[in-house]
Amino acid sequence: MSRSYESQTEWTAMAQPKILLTRIDDRFIYGQDVELWNEAMGSNLVLIVNDEIAADSRKWAPMRVAAPEGVWTRFFSVQRTIDIIHTATPRQLILIMVASPADALALVKGGVPITKISIGHMQAGKGKRPITPAVAVSDADVAALKELQALGVELEIRYLPSSNPDPIGNLFK
């Protein structure tokens, strides 16, 4: 027996999206990193969540080329992701990529069911202190990460799926 359009829409809207991992990496899709993470996680959709990139389609092409073959790549703002993530189909196995802890926190506060975040690369800059060779944080980053932990999100610092995680306590020193 087939479902009506309305009941299919209601069913899809209530389904939990299959978010395999959320990754903070300000390079988004970079070299072999996303290929290795995609292979390790088994995702078939890489969702780049960033307001600036979502608004500028000229930035999409290089990332689409770098994405693994056969993997869909989408570019959404934080708000669009919050608005539509629950319409993901059960066959969509999602790897979310964000540039900052603030974007990850906004997603979680907006109802995106993120349970684990892997921190891979956060570029050094003014007002940031290095935590590892690839991760530098500001006070605002630390506050967002602490709030994510308080909301029950598991955090790790890990460059590649095959590498050991760095101690998460280093973030909060």
C-alpha positions as a Markdown table, in Angstrom:
| # | Residue | x | y | z |
|---|---|---|---|---|
| 1 | Met | 0.0 | 0.0 | 0.0 |
| 2 | Ser | 1.5 | 3.4 | -1.0 |
| 3 | Arg | 1.4 | 6.4 | 1.2 |
| 4 | Ser | -0.2 | 9.6 | 0.1 |
| 5 | Tyr | 2.0 | 12.6 | -0.6 |
| 6 | Glu | 1.0 | 14.3 | 2.6 |
| 7 | Ser | 1.9 | 11.3 | 4.8 |
| 8 | Gln | 5.2 | 10.8 | 3.0 |
| 9 | Thr | 6.1 | 14.5 | 3.6 |
| 10 | Glu | 5.1 | 14.2 | 7.3 |
| 11 | Trp | 7.1 | 11.0 | 7.7 |
| 12 | Thr | 10.2 | 12.5 | 6.0 |
| 13 | Ala | 9.9 | 15.6 | 8.2 |
| 14 | Met | 9.9 | 13.5 | 11.4 |
| 15 | Ala | 12.8 | 11.3 | 10.4 |
| 16 | Gln | 16.1 | 11.9 | 12.2 |
| 17 | Pro | 18.8 | 12.8 | 9.7 |
| 18 | Lys | 21.8 | 10.4 | 9.6 |
| 19 | Ile | 24.6 | 12.7 | 10.6 |
| 20 | Leu | 27.6 | 10.5 | 10.8 |
| 21 | Leu | 30.0 | 13.2 | 12.0 |
| 22 | Thr | 30.3 | 16.9 | 12.2 |
| 23 | Arg | 33.8 | 18.3 | 11.5 |
| 24 | Ile | 35.3 | 21.7 | 12.3 |
| 25 | Asp | 37.8 | 22.4 | 9.5 |
| 26 | Asp | 38.1 | 25.9 | 8.2 |
| 27 | Arg | 39.5 | 24.5 | 4.9 |
| 28 | Phe | 36.3 | 22.6 | 4.4 |
| 29 | Ile | 37.2 | 20.2 | 1.6 |
| 30 | Tyr | 41.0 | 20.0 | 1.5 |
| 31 | Gly | 43.2 | 17.5 | -0.3 |
| 32 | Gln | 42.9 | 14.0 | 0.8 |
| 33 | Asp | 41.4 | 14.8 | 4.2 |
| 34 | Val | 37.8 | 14.7 | 3.1 |
| 35 | Glu | 38.4 | 11.6 | 1.1 |
| 36 | Leu | 39.8 | 9.8 | 4.1 |
| 37 | Trp | 37.1 | 11.0 | 6.4 |
| 38 | Asn | 34.4 | 10.1 | 3.9 |
| 39 | Glu | 35.9 | 6.6 | 3.5 |
| 40 | Ala | 36.1 | 6.1 | 7.2 |
| 41 | Met | 32.6 | 7.4 | 7.9 |
| 42 | Gly | 30.8 | 6.0 | 4.8 |
| 43 | Ser | 29.1 | 9.2 | 4.0 |
| 44 | Asn | 27.5 | 9.9 | 0.7 |
| 45 | Leu | 26.7 | 13.6 | 1.3 |
| 46 | Val | 29.2 | 16.3 | 2.4 |
| 47 | Leu | 27.3 | 19.3 | 3.7 |
| 48 | Ile | 29.4 | 22.4 | 3.8 |
| 49 | Val | 27.7 | 24.8 | 6.3 |
| 50 | Asn | 28.9 | 28.3 | 6.1 |
| 51 | Asp | 27.0 | 31.5 | 5.5 |
| 52 | Glu | 29.7 | 33.1 | 3.4 |
| 53 | Ile | 30.4 | 30.1 | 1.1 |
| 54 | Ala | 26.7 | 29.4 | 0.7 |
| 55 | Ala | 26.2 | 32.9 | -0.6 |
| 56 | Asp | 29.0 | 32.7 | -3.2 |
| 57 | Ser | 28.6 | 29.9 | -5.7 |
| 58 | Arg | 32.0 | 30.8 | -7.3 |
| 59 | Lys | 33.6 | 29.2 | -4.2 |
| 60 | Trp | 31.8 | 25.9 | -4.7 |
| 61 | Ala | 33.5 | 24.6 | -7.8 |
| 62 | Pro | 37.0 | 24.0 | -6.3 |
| 63 | Met | 35.4 | 22.1 | -3.4 |
| 64 | Arg | 33.2 | 20.0 | -5.7 |
| 65 | Val | 36.3 | 19.0 | -7.6 |
| 66 | Ala | 38.0 | 18.0 | -4.4 |
| 67 | Ala | 35.1 | 15.9 | -3.1 |
| 68 | Pro | 35.3 | 12.1 | -3.5 |
| 69 | Glu | 33.8 | 10.7 | -6.6 |
| 70 | Gly | 30.2 | 9.6 | -6.1 |
| 71 | Val | 29.7 | 11.8 | -3.0 |
| 72 | Trp | 27.2 | 14.7 | -3.2 |
| 73 | Thr | 28.3 | 18.1 | -2.0 |
| 74 | Arg | 25.9 | 20.8 | -0.8 |
| 75 | Phe | 26.6 | 24.3 | 0.4 |
| 76 | Phe | 24.1 | 25.7 | 2.9 |
| 77 | Ser | 23.9 | 28.6 | 5.3 |
| 78 | Val | 23.6 | 27.8 | 9.0 |
| 79 | Gln | 19.9 | 28.8 | 9.0 |
| 80 | Arg | 19.1 | 26.8 | 5.8 |
| 81 | Thr | 20.7 | 23.7 | 7.4 |
| 82 | Ile | 18.6 | 24.2 | 10.5 |
| 83 | Asp | 15.5 | 24.6 | 8.4 |
| 84 | Ile | 15.9 | 21.6 | 6.2 |
| 85 | Ile | 18.1 | 19.0 | 7.9 |
| 86 | His | 15.1 | 17.0 | 9.1 |
| 87 | Thr | 13.9 | 16.5 | 5.6 |
| 88 | Ala | 17.0 | 14.4 | 4.8 |
| 89 | Thr | 16.1 | 11.0 | 3.5 |
| 90 | Pro | 17.2 | 7.8 | 5.3 |
| 91 | Arg | 19.6 | 7.0 | 2.5 |
| 92 | Gln | 21.6 | 10.3 | 3.0 |
| 93 | Leu | 24.6 | 9.6 | 5.2 |
| 94 | Ile | 25.8 | 13.0 | 6.1 |
| 95 | Leu | 29.2 | 14.4 | 6.9 |
| 96 | Ile | 28.8 | 18.1 | 8.1 |
| 97 | Met | 31.7 | 20.5 | 7.6 |
| 98 | Val | 31.8 | 23.8 | 9.5 |
| 99 | Ala | 34.5 | 26.4 | 9.9 |
| 100 | Ser | 34.0 | 27.3 | 13.5 |
| 101 | Pro | 32.7 | 26.2 | 16.9 |
| 102 | Ala | 30.2 | 29.1 | 16.7 |
| 103 | Asp | 28.6 | 27.6 | 13.5 |
| 104 | Ala | 28.5 | 24.2 | 15.2 |
| 105 | Leu | 26.9 | 25.6 | 18.3 |
| 106 | Ala | 24.3 | 27.5 | 16.2 |
| 107 | Leu | 23.4 | 24.2 | 14.4 |
| 108 | Val | 23.0 | 22.4 | 17.7 |
| 109 | Lys | 20.9 | 25.2 | 19.3 |
| 110 | Gly | 18.8 | 25.2 | 16.1 |
| 111 | Gly | 17.9 | 21.6 | 16.6 |
| 112 | Val | 20.4 | 19.8 | 14.3 |
| 113 | Pro | 21.0 | 16.5 | 16.0 |
| 114 | Ile | 24.8 | 16.6 | 16.3 |
| 115 | Thr | 26.3 | 14.2 | 18.8 |
| 116 | Lys | 30.0 | 14.3 | 18.0 |
| 117 | Ile | 32.3 | 16.9 | 16.6 |
| 118 | Ser | 35.8 | 16.2 | 15.3 |
| 119 | Ile | 38.0 | 19.3 | 15.3 |
| 120 | Gly | 40.6 | 19.1 | 12.5 |
| 121 | His | 41.9 | 22.5 | 11.5 |
| 122 | Met | 41.3 | 26.0 | 12.9 |
| 123 | Gln | 43.7 | 28.5 | 11.4 |
| 124 | Ala | 45.9 | 30.7 | 13.7 |
| 125 | Gly | 45.2 | 34.4 | 13.7 |
| 126 | Lys | 44.9 | 37.5 | 15.8 |
| 127 | Gly | 43.4 | 36.7 | 19.2 |
| 128 | Lys | 43.9 | 33.0 | 18.9 |
| 129 | Arg | 46.3 | 30.7 | 20.7 |
| 130 | Pro | 47.7 | 27.5 | 19.3 |
| 131 | Ile | 46.4 | 24.3 | 20.9 |
| 132 | Thr | 48.0 | 21.9 | 18.4 |
| 133 | Pro | 50.0 | 22.5 | 15.3 |
| 134 | Ala | 46.7 | 22.7 | 13.3 |
| 135 | Val | 44.3 | 24.1 | 15.8 |
| 136 | Ala | 44.2 | 27.6 | 17.3 |
| 137 | Val | 41.4 | 28.9 | 19.3 |
| 138 | Ser | 40.1 | 32.3 | 20.5 |
| 139 | Asp | 38.2 | 32.9 | 23.8 |
| 140 | Ala | 35.0 | 32.9 | 21.8 |
| 141 | Asp | 35.9 | 29.5 | 20.3 |
| 142 | Val | 36.6 | 28.0 | 23.7 |
| 143 | Ala | 33.3 | 29.4 | 25.1 |
| 144 | Ala | 31.4 | 27.8 | 22.1 |
| 145 | Leu | 33.2 | 24.5 | 22.6 |
| 146 | Lys | 32.4 | 24.5 | 26.3 |
| 147 | Glu | 28.8 | 25.1 | 25.6 |
| 148 | Leu | 28.7 | 22.3 | 23.1 |
| 149 | Gln | 30.1 | 20.0 | 25.7 |
| 150 | Ala | 27.5 | 21.2 | 28.2 |
| 151 | Leu | 24.8 | 20.4 | 25.6 |
| 152 | Gly | 26.1 | 16.8 | 25.5 |
| 153 | Val | 28.1 | 16.9 | 22.3 |
| 154 | Glu | 31.2 | 14.8 | 22.3 |
| 155 | Leu | 34.3 | 16.7 | 21.1 |
| 156 | Glu | 37.7 | 15.4 | 19.8 |
| 157 | Ile | 40.7 | 16.9 | 18.1 |
| 158 | Arg | 41.7 | 14.6 | 15.3 |
| 159 | Tyr | 43.5 | 15.3 | 12.0 |
| 160 | Leu | 42.8 | 12.1 | 10.2 |
| 161 | Pro | 40.6 | 9.1 | 10.9 |
| 162 | Ser | 43.7 | 7.0 | 11.4 |
| 163 | Ser | 45.4 | 9.3 | 13.8 |
| 164 | Asn | 45.0 | 9.3 | 17.6 |
| 165 | Pro | 43.0 | 12.2 | 19.0 |
| 166 | Asp | 44.8 | 14.9 | 20.9 |
| 167 | Pro | 43.7 | 15.5 | 24.5 |
| 168 | Ile | 40.5 | 17.6 | 24.4 |
| 169 | Gly | 41.5 | 19.2 | 27.7 |
| 170 | Asn | 44.1 | 21.2 | 25.8 |
| 171 | Leu | 41.3 | 23.3 | 24.4 |
| 172 | Phe | 40.3 | 24.7 | 27.7 |
| 173 | Lys | 43.7 | 25.6 | 29.2 |
